[in-house]
Amino acid sequence: MVFRLVSSFKYDYIYLKKAIIMDVREIFTASMILFAIIDIIGATPIVISLRKKVGKIQSEKATLVSMLIMIGFLFVGEEILNLIGIDINSFAVAGSIVIFFIALEMVLGVTIFQGDEPETASIVPIAFPIIAGAGTLTTLLSLRAEYELINVIIAIVINSIFVYVILKSSNRIERLLGNNGIAIIRRVFGIILLSISVKLFSANISLIV
């Protein structure tokens, strides 16, 4: 009886340990993906430019709104896809292609996606689309196809905290890293994104063909 209890406890402990390690890995990977796709460090020059135009950026409000947009889309996005008859795996494949081109922009320093420059530092340009833009929202549903929902939410919260810190200290970061430092960081995370896009594509394409 005692041997069974010890064996059962040992099995439960090993299972729990593996589950925790798996969760930590998923949270870390999802956080890194979101960090790369949001690219708030790369957007620092835009943030600084907006701050110079209007004098102040509401960092708390921008961070909170962008976080709510991301979490809300994480829940509602799949329902919207179901409504128009698209499964999550097909969306993940499409998302991997978008991520691939975004990564190319970061690595090669070219502009593939054309967009208007934001003119005011309100919730609209900072929270959306600079933080919670189309690439971020696409990535979120792609992540949901791969990872546990709670782990993706934790990754969103972690990145939101980081975004808040960057928004608050954008001028200091630009002085510390300089243009060359920011360019190097963008290229490093661009390479990571390229690898992630290939993984997402290969993991989901087999489920829809």
Secondary structure, 3 states (H helix, E strand, C coil): CHHHHHHHHHHHHHHHHHHHHHHHHHHHHHHHHHHHHHCCCCCHHHHHHHHHHHCCCCHHHHHHHHHHHHHHHHHHHHHHHHHCCCCHHHHHHHHHHHHHHHHHHHHHCCCCCCCCCCCCCCHHHHHHHHHCCHHHHHHHHHHHHHCCHHHHHHHHHHHHHHHHHHHHCHHHHHHHHHHHHHHHHHHHHHHHHHHHHHHHHHHHHCCCC
